[in-house]
């Protein structure tokens, strides 16, 4: 009230995780590297600070820094003496969002791949707790406005809520590697009058004024110009597996050594009935695309991007930042690992390309999957596999007569001296069927983040980075980029039927010409002349440097 606010809007709604979500915290699980946030009551939650940071970032990119400071507040710079006339507290209040229902957190493994050996990089192996897809959170937001700002703030609040409604805002960690996409639904808005004695008296008495609750459509009726959006490109990859495609889970069954990674696909109050489906993680898909993009860049420049194995996390960061154009597209850690200060490591950060987790359409209940894991209890290997097949048939995953289904497949290593099976190297893999139906792979590209470290002044960087992505996707469509586990041993081959681009918001050139672009193994169905020119101009001087 002392700030002259005359209007307040109280917004409530339900945030649903369209992909898994991780907001970090600390709790008693010392066996997990990256745990979820838990409040003082022991409940999983997303702190209001995390929500505010994500929403403010969207607001800033759409309306600018000054508009963001006017609504979200501005604090004095570190080391500044006294207060500044521009310093102000926030006019928006965001409550902590508690996770609703009986959600079972899942565990995901993460690993950095050494560019020299192709194996896991030293000291870059970790696991992360996630809230699965379908997790719901209650969002509560209050926004105040002064008399001269009521209409402008109403319009901008509507734009922010519309972005949440469309699922354009991401929360938490690993936002570009499969996690963090949420969607707001069931929006209700209550408007409080802070300028009249009656309105203030009603608030003092604690009246909630539910009678004035409006839906977002009602709240936005008659408000012009509230359709601002953050410009981005949406990329949809429609594909089918040519053979078994899977990500290996970090668990073993009693009779099966290697199992496909499954994840919850939607919220279910009954934990045992929660539907699970096979998943290709966004981190894994993005890693495969990045590896191929690095090969393209190294080929064009005729350079070696992996000179020696990484001895620690800092050297690994240097490996992944060898090609600035690749880092601009896919991102990289911004600072060296803790305790390894190195001012020579360039700053990088969040990449422009985000890849969502991709789910198979065939589901199974959590109880049914547990039966598969437990199959063969107390049996020898042969009968244990039979029990596993029986459990798969009971849930409809074994396939009917003449049809492909999930099947335990035995593998062994060959002893190079005897030519026979190596001792203790026999293992089994539960391989999915080749004809398994999958959702499309969904990616988004934020052109504003296409900035190459050390090459910020090069006018061709953004177009060249886009050209690199187009070449990478063309090769994906050509079947040159397998996905998932065992790609050097017959798994992971896919057939891409179509890759389509869709533009959202007012994209700058040359990205505006990509709306409706179709990528296939044959090339590009659309206008990419400007992007091709940027690619040529970007690489021409660098080729000369390499040959000089």
ZIMOHU-V705089 format. One record per residue. N is the residue number from 0. SS is DSSP state (A for helix, B for strand, O for the rest). PSI is psi in whole degrees, 0 to 359 (* if undefined). BURIAL is 1 if it has 16 or more other ideal C-beta (glycine too) atoms within 10 Angstrom, else 0. Layout:
n/ss/psi/burial
N/SS/PSI/BURIAL
N/SS/PSI/BURIAL
This chain:
n/ss/psi/burial
0/O/322/0
1/O/345/0
2/O/3/0
3/O/21/0
4/B/134/1
5/B/348/1
6/B/143/1
7/B/137/1
8/B/128/1
9/B/117/1
10/B/134/1
11/B/144/1
12/B/179/1
13/B/120/0
14/B/123/1
15/B/133/1
16/B/114/1
17/O/337/1
18/O/166/1
19/O/161/1
20/B/137/1
21/O/116/1
22/O/117/1
23/B/154/0
24/B/197/1
25/O/132/0
26/O/194/0
27/O/353/0
28/O/92/0
29/O/350/0
30/O/357/0
31/O/133/0
32/O/312/0
33/B/101/1
34/B/168/1
35/B/158/1
36/O/136/1
37/B/134/1
38/O/184/0
39/O/343/0
40/O/5/0
41/O/15/0
42/O/140/0
43/B/137/1
44/B/168/1
45/B/116/1
46/O/150/1
47/A/331/1
48/A/321/0
49/A/318/1
50/A/315/1
51/A/320/1
52/A/316/0
53/A/318/1
54/A/322/1
55/A/321/1
56/A/317/0
57/A/314/1
58/A/318/1
59/A/317/1
60/A/334/1
61/A/316/1
62/A/351/1
63/O/166/0
64/A/317/0
65/A/317/0
66/A/323/0
67/A/318/1
68/A/324/1
69/A/326/1
70/A/314/1
71/A/353/1
72/O/167/0
73/B/130/1
74/O/155/0
75/O/147/0
76/O/151/0
77/O/129/0
78/O/354/0
79/O/143/0
80/O/130/0
81/O/187/0
82/O/158/0
83/O/151/0
84/O/339/0
85/O/348/0
86/O/137/0
87/B/155/1
88/O/167/0
89/O/145/1
90/O/6/1
91/B/135/1
92/B/127/0
93/B/123/1
94/O/157/0
95/O/144/1
96/B/112/1
97/B/139/0
98/B/133/1
99/B/144/1
100/O/179/0
101/O/75/0
102/O/134/1
103/O/108/0
104/O/149/1
105/B/163/1
106/B/128/1
107/B/139/1
108/B/146/1
109/B/146/1
110/B/143/0
111/B/139/1
112/B/121/1
113/O/125/1
114/O/341/1
115/O/310/1
116/O/336/0
117/O/3/0
118/O/181/0
119/B/133/0
120/B/148/1
121/B/133/1
122/B/22/1
123/B/42/1
124/B/130/0
125/B/165/0
126/B/155/0
127/B/131/1
128/B/141/1
129/B/152/1
130/B/126/1
131/O/167/1
132/O/139/1
133/O/350/1
134/O/139/1
135/B/145/1
136/B/146/1
137/B/118/1
138/B/130/1
139/B/122/0
140/B/139/1
141/B/134/1
142/B/130/1
143/B/155/1
144/B/142/1
145/B/170/0
146/A/318/0
147/A/353/0
148/A/1/1
149/A/309/1
150/A/320/0
151/A/316/0
152/A/326/1
153/A/314/1
154/A/316/1
155/A/326/1
156/A/319/1
157/A/316/1
158/A/319/1
159/A/316/1
160/A/324/1
161/A/320/1
162/A/318/1
163/A/322/1
164/A/327/0
165/A/353/0
166/O/34/0
167/O/355/1
168/O/135/1
169/B/145/1
170/O/154/1
171/O/203/1
172/O/166/1
173/O/40/1
174/O/334/1
175/O/4/1
176/B/44/1
177/B/346/1
178/O/163/1
179/O/355/1
180/B/127/1
181/B/162/1
182/B/136/1
183/B/134/1
184/B/171/0
185/B/40/0
186/B/130/1
187/B/136/0
188/B/125/1
189/B/130/1
190/B/125/0
191/B/137/1
192/B/112/1
193/O/2/1
194/O/337/0
195/O/150/0
196/A/323/0
197/A/318/0
198/A/317/1
199/A/320/0
200/A/321/0
201/A/322/0
202/A/321/1
203/A/323/0
204/O/351/0
205/O/15/0
206/O/132/0
207/O/345/0
208/O/40/0
209/A/338/0
210/A/335/0
211/A/6/0
212/O/133/0
213/B/153/0
214/O/169/0
215/A/322/1
216/A/318/0
217/A/318/0
218/A/327/1
219/A/354/1
220/O/127/0
221/O/358/0
222/O/116/0
223/O/151/0
224/O/29/0
225/O/29/1
226/O/20/0
227/O/143/1
228/O/157/0
229/O/123/1
230/O/130/1
231/B/163/1
232/B/132/1
233/B/129/0
234/B/123/1
235/B/124/0
236/B/112/1
237/B/130/0
238/B/162/1
239/B/147/0
240/B/136/1
241/O/334/0
242/O/196/0
243/O/132/1
244/O/125/1
245/O/157/1
246/O/133/1
247/B/131/1
248/O/155/1
249/O/39/0
250/O/160/0
251/O/146/0
252/O/174/1
253/O/333/0
254/O/355/1
255/O/130/1
256/O/318/0
257/B/126/1
258/O/151/1
259/B/149/1
260/O/126/1
261/B/150/1
262/B/152/1
263/B/141/1
264/O/339/1
265/O/161/0
266/O/141/1
267/O/123/1
268/O/324/0
269/O/108/0
270/A/320/0
271/A/336/0
272/A/0/0
273/O/126/1
274/B/132/1
275/B/151/1
276/B/155/1
277/B/145/1
278/B/139/1
279/B/117/1
280/O/147/1
281/A/326/1
282/A/319/1
283/A/317/1
284/A/314/1
285/A/322/1
286/A/320/1
287/A/319/1
288/A/320/1
289/A/316/1
290/A/318/1
291/A/322/1
292/A/323/1
293/A/322/1
294/A/319/0
295/A/313/1
296/A/317/1
297/A/325/1
298/A/316/0
299/A/318/1
300/A/351/1
301/O/49/0
302/O/164/0
303/O/121/0
304/O/2/1
305/O/89/0
306/O/327/0
307/O/160/0
308/O/150/0
309/O/125/1
310/O/340/0
311/O/181/1
312/A/325/1
313/A/317/1
314/A/327/1
315/A/319/1
316/A/320/1
317/A/320/1
318/A/311/1
319/A/351/1
320/O/14/1
321/O/328/1
322/O/103/1
323/A/325/1
324/A/326/1
325/A/319/1
326/A/321/1
327/A/323/1
328/A/315/1
329/A/347/1
330/O/173/1
331/B/159/1
332/O/141/1
333/O/335/0
334/O/160/0
335/O/166/1
336/O/158/1
337/O/134/0
338/O/2/0
339/O/65/0
340/O/130/0
341/O/100/0
342/O/349/0
343/O/344/0
344/O/121/1
345/O/152/0
346/O/144/0
347/O/257/1
348/B/204/0
349/O/132/0
350/O/168/1
351/O/336/1
352/B/128/1
353/B/136/1
354/B/124/1
355/B/157/1
356/O/145/1
357/B/129/1
358/B/144/1
359/B/154/1
360/B/340/0
361/B/126/1
362/B/168/1
363/B/148/1
364/B/158/1
365/A/321/1
366/A/318/0
367/A/319/1
368/A/324/1
369/A/326/0
370/A/323/1
371/A/317/1
372/A/325/1
373/A/354/0
374/O/138/1
375/O/12/1
376/O/124/0
377/O/9/0
378/O/163/0
379/O/178/0
380/A/314/0
381/A/310/0
382/A/331/0
383/A/319/1
384/A/323/1
385/A/320/0
386/A/324/1
387/A/316/1
388/A/321/1
389/A/316/0
390/A/324/1
391/A/322/1
392/A/323/0
393/A/331/0
394/O/5/1
395/O/21/0
396/O/355/1
397/O/343/1
398/O/138/0
399/O/179/0
400/O/129/0
401/O/0/0
402/O/147/0
403/O/145/0
404/O/183/1
405/O/135/1
406/B/131/1
407/B/128/1
408/B/131/0
409/B/141/0
410/B/154/0
411/B/154/0
412/B/148/0
413/B/126/0
414/O/125/0
415/O/344/0
416/O/311/0
417/O/336/0
418/O/1/0
419/O/186/0
420/B/134/0
421/B/144/0
422/B/130/0
423/B/26/0
424/B/25/0
425/B/129/0
426/B/162/0
427/B/148/1
428/B/132/1
429/B/97/1
430/B/135/1
431/O/159/1
432/O/151/1
433/O/328/0
434/O/16/0
435/O/133/1
436/O/135/0
437/B/154/1
438/O/159/1
439/O/154/1
440/B/127/1
441/B/128/1
442/B/155/1
443/B/146/1
444/B/126/1
445/O/102/1
446/A/333/1
447/A/339/0
448/A/4/1
449/O/75/1
450/O/121/1
451/O/127/1
452/O/126/0
453/O/354/0
454/O/28/0
455/O/332/0
456/O/356/0
457/O/116/1
458/O/348/0
459/O/359/1
460/A/311/1
461/A/314/1
462/A/322/1
463/A/320/1
464/A/321/1
465/A/321/1
466/A/321/1
467/A/319/1
468/A/319/1
469/A/318/1
470/A/320/1
471/A/317/1
472/A/325/1
473/A/318/1
474/A/329/1
475/A/316/1
476/A/335/1
477/O/358/0
478/O/20/0
479/O/356/0
480/O/92/1
481/O/159/1
482/O/144/1
483/O/207/1
484/O/147/1
485/O/31/1
486/O/342/0
487/O/3/0
488/O/37/0
489/O/353/0
490/O/162/1
491/O/358/1
492/O/136/1
493/B/157/1
494/B/120/0
495/B/124/1
496/B/328/0
497/B/142/0
498/B/120/1
499/B/140/1
500/B/142/1
501/B/128/0
502/B/141/1
503/B/131/0
504/O/183/0
505/O/93/0
506/O/143/1
507/O/162/0
508/O/149/0
509/O/10/1
510/A/334/1
511/A/333/1
512/A/354/1
513/A/356/1
514/O/121/0
515/O/359/0
516/O/138/1
517/B/129/0
518/B/133/1
519/B/179/0
520/O/338/0
521/O/346/0
522/B/217/0
523/B/126/1
524/B/83/0
525/O/178/1
526/O/108/0
527/O/25/1
528/A/315/0
529/A/321/1
530/A/320/1
531/A/322/1
532/A/318/0
533/A/321/1
534/A/315/1
535/A/316/0
536/A/327/0
537/A/318/1
538/A/337/1
539/A/307/0
540/A/330/0
541/A/328/1
542/A/319/0
543/A/321/0
544/A/323/0
545/A/329/0
546/A/349/0
547/O/*/0
